[in-house]
Amino acid sequence: MNEDFKRAKKVIGGAKQFIHGDTAVSYGALLAGCRFFGGYPITPASEIAEQMSRLLPKVGGTYIQMEDELASIAAVIGSSWTGAKAMTATSGPGFSLMQENLGFAAMSETPLVLANVQRSGPSTGQPTLGAQGDMMQARYGSHGDYHPIVLSPNTIQETLELTIRSFNLA
């Protein structure tokens, strides 16, 4: 095990835990070596930002709460350019706002991880009900001819595992 993984495992704890999806994303990111999170709170992804703000400093990482979703994804791109494993998290309306910068990240071949915690319904949807309505936007949202890697977990365990995998794929 590398030192980053050991440090993250110590912060998370070794005992089995009952957790929800946002926690699984946070833990997976830490275990994968994420050291920068540029976030903006949006339900139901807010708990990822809250947990990363608390846990990232314990593993030597940086959390910055940005003024909006556009700044959030821009900060993640910039952080990735410095060599840091970087991520953000959002939900449907925030994801829509990030599309131009996601296209820029694809064009510039910038590795990053974005957790799109989906919720059901059009527009702002139902903030407390999960869904997969953003899958088409995740695959084809920005302009241009590129093919982003989109992973869609089905369980909490798979959420943790696919978060780790997303950093390796990025």
C-alpha positions in Angstrom: 0.0 0.0 0.0 1.3 3.5 -0.8 1.5 6.2 1.8 -1.5 8.2 0.5 -3.7 5.1 0.8 -2.5 4.3 4.3 -3.1 7.9 5.4 -6.6 7.9 3.9 -7.5 4.6 5.5 -6.4 5.9 8.9 -8.6 9.0 8.5 -11.6 6.9 7.3 -11.2 4.2 9.9 -10.8 0.5 9.5 -14.1 -0.8 11.0 -17.0 -1.7 8.8 -19.5 1.2 8.5 -23.0 1.7 7.3 -22.7 4.7 5.0 -24.7 6.4 2.2 -23.6 7.2 -1.3 -22.1 10.6 -0.7 -19.9 9.1 2.0 -18.9 6.3 -0.3 -17.8 9.0 -2.9 -15.8 10.9 -0.3 -14.1 7.7 1.0 -13.4 6.5 -2.5 -11.8 9.8 -3.5 -9.6 9.8 -0.4 -8.5 6.2 -0.9 -7.8 7.0 -4.6 -5.4 9.8 -3.6 -7.7 12.8 -4.3 -5.9 15.9 -2.8 -8.0 18.7 -4.2 -11.8 19.3 -4.0 -13.3 22.5 -5.5 -16.9 22.4 -4.4 -20.1 24.3 -4.4 -23.0 23.0 -2.3 -26.0 21.6 -4.1 -28.5 19.0 -2.9 -28.1 16.0 -2.9 -24.3 16.3 -3.4 -23.7 18.7 -0.5 -22.6 16.1 1.9 -19.6 15.1 -0.4 -18.4 18.7 -0.1 -19.0 18.8 3.6 -17.1 15.6 4.2 -14.2 16.5 1.9 -13.9 19.9 3.7 -13.4 18.0 6.9 -11.4 15.0 5.7 -9.1 16.3 3.0 -6.9 18.5 5.3 -6.3 15.4 7.4 -4.6 13.7 4.5 -2.7 16.8 3.3 -5.3 17.8 0.7 -7.0 21.1 0.0 -10.7 21.9 0.0 -12.0 25.2 -1.5 -15.6 26.2 -1.5 -16.1 28.1 -4.7 -18.6 30.9 -5.4 -20.5 28.8 -8.0 -20.4 25.7 -10.2 -18.4 27.3 -13.0 -15.6 28.3 -10.6 -15.8 24.9 -9.0 -15.0 23.0 -12.2 -12.5 25.6 -13.3 -10.6 25.2 -10.0 -10.5 21.4 -10.4 -9.1 21.8 -13.9 -6.4 24.2 -12.7 -5.6 22.0 -9.8 -5.2 19.0 -12.1 -2.8 21.0 -14.2 -0.5 21.2 -11.1 -0.5 17.4 -10.9 -3.0 16.9 -8.1 -5.8 14.3 -8.3 -8.8 16.6 -8.3 -12.5 16.4 -8.2 -15.8 18.1 -7.6 -19.4 17.0 -7.0 -22.7 18.5 -8.2 -26.2 17.6 -9.2 -28.3 18.2 -12.3 -28.6 22.0 -12.5 -25.0 22.5 -11.4 -23.9 19.8 -13.9 -25.6 21.8 -16.7 -23.6 24.9 -15.7 -20.3 23.0 -15.9 -20.7 21.8 -19.5 -18.5 24.4 -21.2 -15.6 23.8 -18.9 -16.1 20.0 -19.2 -15.7 20.4 -22.9 -12.6 22.4 -22.3 -11.2 19.7 -20.0 -11.8 17.2 -22.7 -10.2 19.3 -25.3 -7.1 20.0 -23.1 -7.0 16.3 -22.0 -7.2 17.3 -18.4 -7.8 14.4 -16.0 -10.5 15.1 -13.4 -13.3 13.4 -11.5 -16.8 14.8 -11.2 -19.5 13.1 -9.1 -22.9 13.9 -10.5 -25.3 13.0 -7.8 -28.5 12.8 -9.8 -32.0 13.6 -8.7 -35.2 12.9 -10.5 -37.4 15.3 -12.4 -36.9 18.1 -14.9 -35.4 21.5 -14.0 -34.3 21.5 -10.3 -36.1 18.1 -9.8 -36.7 16.6 -6.5 -33.6 17.3 -4.5 -33.9 14.3 -2.1 -34.8 11.6 -4.6 -32.0 9.9 -6.5 -32.3 9.1 -10.2 -30.4 8.5 -13.4 -32.0 11.2 -15.5 -28.7 13.0 -16.2 -27.0 10.0 -18.0 -27.6 11.5 -21.5 -26.2 14.8 -20.4 -23.2 13.1 -18.8 -22.5 11.3 -22.0 -23.2 14.0 -24.6 -23.7 17.3 -22.7 -21.0 19.5 -24.0 -20.4 20.4 -27.6 -17.8 18.7 -29.7 -16.9 15.1 -30.6 -15.5 13.5 -27.5 -16.5 10.6 -25.4 -16.2 11.1 -21.6 -15.9 8.1 -19.3 -19.2 7.8 -17.4 -19.6 5.3 -14.6 -23.0 4.6 -13.0 -22.9 2.7 -9.7 -25.8 0.6 -8.5 -24.9 0.0 -4.9 -23.1 1.9 -2.1 -20.1 -0.5 -2.3 -20.0 0.0 -6.1 -20.1 3.7 -5.5 -16.9 3.5 -3.4 -15.2 1.2 -5.9 -16.2 3.2 -9.0 -15.0 6.4 -7.4 -11.6 4.8 -6.9 -11.7 3.5 -10.4 -12.6 6.9 -11.8 -9.4 8.4 -10.5 -7.4 5.6 -12.1 -9.2 6.0 -15.4 -8.8 9.8 -15.4 
